[in-house]
């Protein structure tokens, strides 16, 4: 099941597409680094996000 989160650095939303990959509202791919950090796959920048837990029950 996909989970959504808010990207504080870009002021947009993202949605997980797998356990460690996501896509934001602009179509940029992101890789999960921790529950509250993700890396933009195009630029390599680290973004602070609202939360992206790897728990299946969330």
HTML snippet that shows the backbone in 3Dmol.js (N, CA, C, O; Angstrom):
<script src="https://3Dmol.org/build/3Dmol-min.js"></script>
<div id="view" style="width:600px;height:400px;position:relative"></div>
<script>
const pdb = `
ATOM      1  N   UNK A   1       0.842  -1.177   0.000  1.00  0.00           N
ATOM      2  CA  UNK A   1       0.000   0.000   0.000  1.00  0.00           C
ATOM      3  C   UNK A   1       0.888   1.242   0.000  1.00  0.00           C
ATOM      4  O   UNK A   1       1.861   1.295   0.753  1.00  0.00           O
ATOM      5  N   UNK A   2       0.585   2.218  -0.807  1.00  0.00           N
ATOM      6  CA  UNK A   2       1.396   3.425  -0.884  1.00  0.00           C
ATOM      7  C   UNK A   2       1.064   4.358   0.266  1.00  0.00           C
ATOM      8  O   UNK A   2      -0.069   4.410   0.746  1.00  0.00           O
ATOM      9  N   UNK A   3       2.088   5.097   0.698  1.00  0.00           N
ATOM     10  CA  UNK A   3       1.957   6.038   1.795  1.00  0.00           C
ATOM     11  C   UNK A   3       2.346   7.409   1.292  1.00  0.00           C
ATOM     12  O   UNK A   3       3.294   7.542   0.517  1.00  0.00           O
ATOM     13  N   UNK A   4       1.634   8.419   1.718  1.00  0.00           N
ATOM     14  CA  UNK A   4       1.967   9.772   1.294  1.00  0.00           C
ATOM     15  C   UNK A   4       2.728  10.489   2.403  1.00  0.00           C
ATOM     16  O   UNK A   4       2.628  10.132   3.577  1.00  0.00           O
ATOM     17  N   UNK A   5       3.482  11.499   2.013  1.00  0.00           N
ATOM     18  CA  UNK A   5       4.248  12.315   2.949  1.00  0.00           C
ATOM     19  C   UNK A   5       4.381  13.708   2.377  1.00  0.00           C
ATOM     20  O   UNK A   5       4.146  13.921   1.188  1.00  0.00           O
ATOM     21  N   UNK A   6       4.759  14.662   3.221  1.00  0.00           N
ATOM     22  CA  UNK A   6       4.968  16.043   2.803  1.00  0.00           C
ATOM     23  C   UNK A   6       6.465  16.323   2.777  1.00  0.00           C
ATOM     24  O   UNK A   6       7.177  16.005   3.730  1.00  0.00           O
ATOM     25  N   UNK A   7       6.938  16.913   1.697  1.00  0.00           N
ATOM     26  CA  UNK A   7       8.337  17.298   1.541  1.00  0.00           C
ATOM     27  C   UNK A   7       8.476  18.768   1.947  1.00  0.00           C
ATOM     28  O   UNK A   7       8.023  19.659   1.227  1.00  0.00           O
ATOM     29  N   UNK A   8       9.104  19.020   3.101  1.00  0.00           N
ATOM     30  CA  UNK A   8       9.242  20.382   3.613  1.00  0.00           C
ATOM     31  C   UNK A   8      10.180  21.229   2.766  1.00  0.00           C
ATOM     32  O   UNK A   8      10.024  22.450   2.727  1.00  0.00           O
ATOM     33  N   UNK A   9      11.144  20.626   2.088  1.00  0.00           N
ATOM     34  CA  UNK A   9      12.094  21.394   1.289  1.00  0.00           C
ATOM     35  C   UNK A   9      11.487  21.890  -0.024  1.00  0.00           C
ATOM     36  O   UNK A   9      11.820  22.984  -0.481  1.00  0.00           O
ATOM     37  N   UNK A  10      10.611  21.108  -0.628  1.00  0.00           N
ATOM     38  CA  UNK A  10       9.991  21.498  -1.900  1.00  0.00           C
ATOM     39  C   UNK A  10       8.559  21.987  -1.737  1.00  0.00           C
ATOM     40  O   UNK A  10       7.946  22.439  -2.704  1.00  0.00           O
ATOM     41  N   UNK A  11       8.016  21.900  -0.518  1.00  0.00           N
ATOM     42  CA  UNK A  11       6.616  22.277  -0.254  1.00  0.00           C
ATOM     43  C   UNK A  11       5.652  21.534  -1.174  1.00  0.00           C
ATOM     44  O   UNK A  11       4.737  22.132  -1.740  1.00  0.00           O
ATOM     45  N   UNK A  12       5.866  20.217  -1.321  1.00  0.00           N
ATOM     46  CA  UNK A  12       4.942  19.407  -2.101  1.00  0.00           C
ATOM     47  C   UNK A  12       4.780  18.040  -1.449  1.00  0.00           C
ATOM     48  O   UNK A  12       5.443  17.730  -0.459  1.00  0.00           O
ATOM     49  N   UNK A  13       3.906  17.240  -2.003  1.00  0.00           N
ATOM     50  CA  UNK A  13       3.613  15.922  -1.460  1.00  0.00           C
ATOM     51  C   UNK A  13       4.273  14.846  -2.304  1.00  0.00           C
ATOM     52  O   UNK A  13       4.549  15.036  -3.488  1.00  0.00           O
ATOM     53  N   UNK A  14       4.519  13.715  -1.667  1.00  0.00           N
ATOM     54  CA  UNK A  14       5.055  12.561  -2.355  1.00  0.00           C
ATOM     55  C   UNK A  14       4.289  11.321  -1.956  1.00  0.00           C
ATOM     56  O   UNK A  14       3.561  11.317  -0.963  1.00  0.00           O
ATOM     57  N   UNK A  15       4.458  10.264  -2.740  1.00  0.00           N
ATOM     58  CA  UNK A  15       3.780   9.005  -2.455  1.00  0.00           C
ATOM     59  C   UNK A  15       4.745   7.867  -2.712  1.00  0.00           C
ATOM     60  O   UNK A  15       5.408   7.822  -3.749  1.00  0.00           O
ATOM     61  N   UNK A  16       4.820   6.945  -1.759  1.00  0.00           N
ATOM     62  CA  UNK A  16       5.730   5.817  -1.918  1.00  0.00           C
ATOM     63  C   UNK A  16       5.232   4.905  -3.034  1.00  0.00           C
ATOM     64  O   UNK A  16       4.030   4.718  -3.218  1.00  0.00           O
ATOM     65  N   UNK A  17       6.187   4.342  -3.775  1.00  0.00           N
ATOM     66  CA  UNK A  17       5.839   3.386  -4.823  1.00  0.00           C
ATOM     67  C   UNK A  17       6.415   2.007  -4.511  1.00  0.00           C
ATOM     68  O   UNK A  17       6.093   1.019  -5.171  1.00  0.00           O
ATOM     69  N   UNK A  18       7.280   1.962  -3.483  1.00  0.00           N
ATOM     70  CA  UNK A  18       7.802   0.696  -2.971  1.00  0.00           C
ATOM     71  C   UNK A  18       8.303   0.971  -1.557  1.00  0.00           C
ATOM     72  O   UNK A  18       8.070   2.054  -1.020  1.00  0.00           O
ATOM     73  N   UNK A  19       8.979   0.016  -0.956  1.00  0.00           N
ATOM     74  CA  UNK A  19       9.449   0.181   0.404  1.00  0.00           C
ATOM     75  C   UNK A  19      10.458   1.292   0.599  1.00  0.00           C
ATOM     76  O   UNK A  19      10.545   1.867   1.684  1.00  0.00           O
ATOM     77  N   UNK A  20      11.233   1.609  -0.453  1.00  0.00           N
ATOM     78  CA  UNK A  20      12.245   2.655  -0.304  1.00  0.00           C
ATOM     79  C   UNK A  20      12.271   3.664  -1.452  1.00  0.00           C
ATOM     80  O   UNK A  20      13.181   4.490  -1.513  1.00  0.00           O
ATOM     81  N   UNK A  21      11.306   3.619  -2.355  1.00  0.00           N
ATOM     82  CA  UNK A  21      11.239   4.574  -3.461  1.00  0.00           C
ATOM     83  C   UNK A  21       9.907   5.306  -3.439  1.00  0.00           C
ATOM     84  O   UNK A  21       8.879   4.756  -3.044  1.00  0.00           O
ATOM     85  N   UNK A  22       9.951   6.563  -3.874  1.00  0.00           N
ATOM     86  CA  UNK A  22       8.735   7.379  -3.922  1.00  0.00           C
ATOM     87  C   UNK A  22       8.821   8.309  -5.121  1.00  0.00           C
ATOM     88  O   UNK A  22       9.871   8.461  -5.745  1.00  0.00           O
ATOM     89  N   UNK A  23       7.699   8.921  -5.423  1.00  0.00           N
ATOM     90  CA  UNK A  23       7.643   9.940  -6.459  1.00  0.00           C
ATOM     91  C   UNK A  23       6.892  11.136  -5.880  1.00  0.00           C
ATOM     92  O   UNK A  23       5.874  10.969  -5.208  1.00  0.00           O
ATOM     93  N   UNK A  24       7.400  12.351  -6.143  1.00  0.00           N
ATOM     94  CA  UNK A  24       6.711  13.525  -5.617  1.00  0.00           C
ATOM     95  C   UNK A  24       5.707  14.049  -6.631  1.00  0.00           C
ATOM     96  O   UNK A  24       5.566  13.500  -7.723  1.00  0.00           O
ATOM     97  N   UNK A  25       5.015  15.112  -6.261  1.00  0.00           N
ATOM     98  CA  UNK A  25       3.935  15.629  -7.110  1.00  0.00           C
ATOM     99  C   UNK A  25       4.439  16.193  -8.436  1.00  0.00           C
ATOM    100  O   UNK A  25       3.647  16.388  -9.358  1.00  0.00           O
ATOM    101  N   UNK A  26       5.749  16.460  -8.549  1.00  0.00           N
ATOM    102  CA  UNK A  26       6.327  16.952  -9.800  1.00  0.00           C
ATOM    103  C   UNK A  26       6.909  15.825 -10.649  1.00  0.00           C
ATOM    104  O   UNK A  26       7.438  16.078 -11.732  1.00  0.00           O
ATOM    105  N   UNK A  27       6.818  14.581 -10.169  1.00  0.00           N
ATOM    106  CA  UNK A  27       7.325  13.440 -10.916  1.00  0.00           C
ATOM    107  C   UNK A  27       8.761  13.080 -10.625  1.00  0.00           C
ATOM    108  O   UNK A  27       9.324  12.222 -11.305  1.00  0.00           O
ATOM    109  N   UNK A  28       9.382  13.713  -9.624  1.00  0.00           N
ATOM    110  CA  UNK A  28      10.767  13.417  -9.261  1.00  0.00           C
ATOM    111  C   UNK A  28      10.813  12.180  -8.368  1.00  0.00           C
ATOM    112  O   UNK A  28       9.996  12.033  -7.459  1.00  0.00           O
ATOM    113  N   UNK A  29      11.765  11.297  -8.630  1.00  0.00           N
ATOM    114  CA  UNK A  29      11.920  10.103  -7.813  1.00  0.00           C
ATOM    115  C   UNK A  29      12.747  10.418  -6.579  1.00  0.00           C
ATOM    116  O   UNK A  29      13.694  11.203  -6.632  1.00  0.00           O
ATOM    117  N   UNK A  30      12.375   9.790  -5.462  1.00  0.00           N
ATOM    118  CA  UNK A  30      13.071   9.983  -4.194  1.00  0.00           C
ATOM    119  C   UNK A  30      13.341   8.621  -3.577  1.00  0.00           C
ATOM    120  O   UNK A  30      12.561   7.684  -3.751  1.00  0.00           O
ATOM    121  N   UNK A  31      14.459   8.516  -2.850  1.00  0.00           N
ATOM    122  CA  UNK A  31      14.807   7.283  -2.158  1.00  0.00           C
ATOM    123  C   UNK A  31      14.797   7.552  -0.656  1.00  0.00           C
ATOM    124  O   UNK A  31      15.363   8.536  -0.180  1.00  0.00           O
ATOM    125  N   UNK A  32      14.148   6.663   0.071  1.00  0.00           N
ATOM    126  CA  UNK A  32      14.030   6.802   1.521  1.00  0.00           C
ATOM    127  C   UNK A  32      15.390   6.607   2.176  1.00  0.00           C
ATOM    128  O   UNK A  32      16.085   5.630   1.898  1.00  0.00           O
ATOM    129  N   UNK A  33      15.770   7.541   3.047  1.00  0.00           N
ATOM    130  CA  UNK A  33      17.005   7.441   3.813  1.00  0.00           C
ATOM    131  C   UNK A  33      16.695   7.071   5.263  1.00  0.00           C
ATOM    132  O   UNK A  33      17.445   6.318   5.884  1.00  0.00           O
ATOM    133  N   UNK A  34      15.600   7.595   5.803  1.00  0.00           N
ATOM    134  CA  UNK A  34      15.120   7.289   7.148  1.00  0.00           C
ATOM    135  C   UNK A  34      13.644   7.653   7.189  1.00  0.00           C
ATOM    136  O   UNK A  34      13.067   8.009   6.162  1.00  0.00           O
ATOM    137  N   UNK A  35      13.028   7.570   8.358  1.00  0.00           N
ATOM    138  CA  UNK A  35      11.606   7.889   8.460  1.00  0.00           C
ATOM    139  C   UNK A  35      11.313   9.334   8.089  1.00  0.00           C
ATOM    140  O   UNK A  35      10.212   9.633   7.627  1.00  0.00           O
ATOM    141  N   UNK A  36      12.277  10.246   8.278  1.00  0.00           N
ATOM    142  CA  UNK A  36      12.032  11.659   8.036  1.00  0.00           C
ATOM    143  C   UNK A  36      13.009  12.301   7.052  1.00  0.00           C
ATOM    144  O   UNK A  36      13.131  13.526   7.017  1.00  0.00           O
ATOM    145  N   UNK A  37      13.704  11.492   6.255  1.00  0.00           N
ATOM    146  CA  UNK A  37      14.623  12.020   5.255  1.00  0.00           C
ATOM    147  C   UNK A  37      14.553  11.187   3.988  1.00  0.00           C
ATOM    148  O   UNK A  37      14.429   9.963   4.033  1.00  0.00           O
ATOM    149  N   UNK A  38      14.636  11.874   2.858  1.00  0.00           N
ATOM    150  CA  UNK A  38      14.651  11.198   1.560  1.00  0.00           C
ATOM    151  C   UNK A  38      15.619  11.931   0.645  1.00  0.00           C
ATOM    152  O   UNK A  38      15.821  13.138   0.780  1.00  0.00           O
ATOM    153  N   UNK A  39      16.214  11.196  -0.287  1.00  0.00           N
ATOM    154  CA  UNK A  39      17.154  11.784  -1.223  1.00  0.00           C
ATOM    155  C   UNK A  39      16.510  11.919  -2.595  1.00  0.00           C
ATOM    156  O   UNK A  39      15.934  10.961  -3.113  1.00  0.00           O
ATOM    157  N   UNK A  40      16.606  13.103  -3.181  1.00  0.00           N
ATOM    158  CA  UNK A  40      16.136  13.350  -4.541  1.00  0.00           C
ATOM    159  C   UNK A  40      17.080  12.620  -5.484  1.00  0.00           C
ATOM    160  O   UNK A  40      18.286  12.865  -5.468  1.00  0.00           O
ATOM    161  N   UNK A  41      16.544  11.727  -6.305  1.00  0.00           N
ATOM    162  CA  UNK A  41      17.384  10.896  -7.170  1.00  0.00           C
ATOM    163  C   UNK A  41      17.993  11.677  -8.331  1.00  0.00           C
ATOM    164  O   UNK A  41      18.981  11.225  -8.912  1.00  0.00           O
ATOM    165  N   UNK A  42      17.436  12.833  -8.687  1.00  0.00           N
ATOM    166  CA  UNK A  42      17.996  13.637  -9.776  1.00  0.00           C
ATOM    167  C   UNK A  42      19.182  14.477  -9.314  1.00  0.00           C
ATOM    168  O   UNK A  42      20.199  14.557 -10.003  1.00  0.00           O
ATOM    169  N   UNK A  43      19.048  15.107  -8.137  1.00  0.00           N
ATOM    170  CA  UNK A  43      20.071  16.044  -7.678  1.00  0.00           C
ATOM    171  C   UNK A  43      20.962  15.490  -6.579  1.00  0.00           C
ATOM    172  O   UNK A  43      22.074  15.980  -6.384  1.00  0.00           O
ATOM    173  N   UNK A  44      20.493  14.471  -5.855  1.00  0.00           N
ATOM    174  CA  UNK A  44      21.236  13.941  -4.724  1.00  0.00           C
ATOM    175  C   UNK A  44      21.011  14.724  -3.446  1.00  0.00           C
ATOM    176  O   UNK A  44      21.616  14.420  -2.418  1.00  0.00           O
ATOM    177  N   UNK A  45      20.139  15.738  -3.498  1.00  0.00           N
ATOM    178  CA  UNK A  45      19.843  16.549  -2.316  1.00  0.00           C
ATOM    179  C   UNK A  45      19.040  15.750  -1.305  1.00  0.00           C
ATOM    180  O   UNK A  45      18.193  14.938  -1.676  1.00  0.00           O
ATOM    181  N   UNK A  46      19.309  15.983  -0.025  1.00  0.00           N
ATOM    182  CA  UNK A  46      18.555  15.370   1.052  1.00  0.00           C
ATOM    183  C   UNK A  46      17.382  16.287   1.395  1.00  0.00           C
ATOM    184  O   UNK A  46      17.559  17.495   1.554  1.00  0.00           O
ATOM    185  N   UNK A  47      16.193  15.713   1.507  1.00  0.00           N
ATOM    186  CA  UNK A  47      14.979  16.460   1.827  1.00  0.00           C
ATOM    187  C   UNK A  47      14.415  15.973   3.153  1.00  0.00           C
ATOM    188  O   UNK A  47      14.429  14.777   3.445  1.00  0.00           O
ATOM    189  N   UNK A  48      13.922  16.907   3.948  1.00  0.00           N
ATOM    190  CA  UNK A  48      13.236  16.557   5.182  1.00  0.00           C
ATOM    191  C   UNK A  48      11.761  16.374   4.872  1.00  0.00           C
ATOM    192  O   UNK A  48      11.141  17.233   4.245  1.00  0.00           O
ATOM    193  N   UNK A  49      11.198  15.246   5.313  1.00  0.00           N
ATOM    194  CA  UNK A  49       9.817  14.902   4.996  1.00  0.00           C
ATOM    195  C   UNK A  49       9.033  14.654   6.278  1.00  0.00           C
ATOM    196  O   UNK A  49       9.616  14.465   7.346  1.00  0.00           O
ATOM    197  N   UNK A  50       7.714  14.655   6.167  1.00  0.00           N
ATOM    198  CA  UNK A  50       6.853  14.530   7.340  1.00  0.00           C
ATOM    199  C   UNK A  50       6.920  13.151   7.975  1.00  0.00           C
ATOM    200  O   UNK A  50       6.693  13.033   9.179  1.00  0.00           O
ATOM    201  N   UNK A  51       7.209  12.146   7.247  1.00  0.00           N
ATOM    202  CA  UNK A  51       7.335  10.804   7.807  1.00  0.00           C
ATOM    203  C   UNK A  51       7.047   9.752   6.766  1.00  0.00           C
ATOM    204  O   UNK A  51       6.072   9.848   6.021  1.00  0.00           O
ATOM    205  N   UNK A  52       7.897   8.749   6.716  1.00  0.00           N
ATOM    206  CA  UNK A  52       7.767   7.663   5.762  1.00  0.00           C
ATOM    207  C   UNK A  52       8.233   6.408   6.458  1.00  0.00           C
ATOM    208  O   UNK A  52       9.359   5.947   6.268  1.00  0.00           O
ATOM    209  N   UNK A  53       7.361   5.873   7.253  1.00  0.00           N
ATOM    210  CA  UNK A  53       7.690   4.700   8.060  1.00  0.00           C
ATOM    211  C   UNK A  53       7.752   3.467   7.172  1.00  0.00           C
ATOM    212  O   UNK A  53       7.062   3.385   6.156  1.00  0.00           O
ATOM    213  N   UNK A  54       8.586   2.507   7.565  1.00  0.00           N
ATOM    214  CA  UNK A  54       8.649   1.255   6.814  1.00  0.00           C
ATOM    215  C   UNK A  54       7.789   0.179   7.448  1.00  0.00           C
ATOM    216  O   UNK A  54       7.862  -0.981   7.043  1.00  0.00           O
ATOM    217  N   UNK A  55       6.974   0.534   8.433  1.00  0.00           N
ATOM    218  CA  UNK A  55       6.065  -0.417   9.066  1.00  0.00           C
ATOM    219  C   UNK A  55       4.922  -0.757   8.124  1.00  0.00           C
ATOM    220  O   UNK A  55       4.346   0.135   7.501  1.00  0.00           O
ATOM    221  N   UNK A  56       4.593  -2.016   8.016  1.00  0.00           N
ATOM    222  CA  UNK A  56       3.500  -2.464   7.144  1.00  0.00           C
ATOM    223  C   UNK A  56       2.137  -2.064   7.678  1.00  0.00           C
ATOM    224  O   UNK A  56       1.183  -1.949   6.909  1.00  0.00           O
ATOM    225  N   UNK A  57       2.027  -1.848   8.998  1.00  0.00           N
ATOM    226  CA  UNK A  57       0.733  -1.538   9.613  1.00  0.00           C
ATOM    227  C   UNK A  57       0.331  -0.091   9.500  1.00  0.00           C
ATOM    228  O   UNK A  57      -0.806   0.240   9.835  1.00  0.00           O
ATOM    229  N   UNK A  58       1.204   0.796   9.043  1.00  0.00           N
ATOM    230  CA  UNK A  58       0.896   2.232   8.952  1.00  0.00           C
ATOM    231  C   UNK A  58      -0.116   2.524   7.877  1.00  0.00           C
ATOM    232  O   UNK A  58      -0.483   3.681   7.672  1.00  0.00           O
TER     233      UNK A  58
END
`;
const viewer = $3Dmol.createViewer("view");
viewer.addModel(pdb, "pdb");
viewer.setStyle({}, {cartoon: {color: "spectrum"}});
viewer.zoomTo();
viewer.render();
</script>
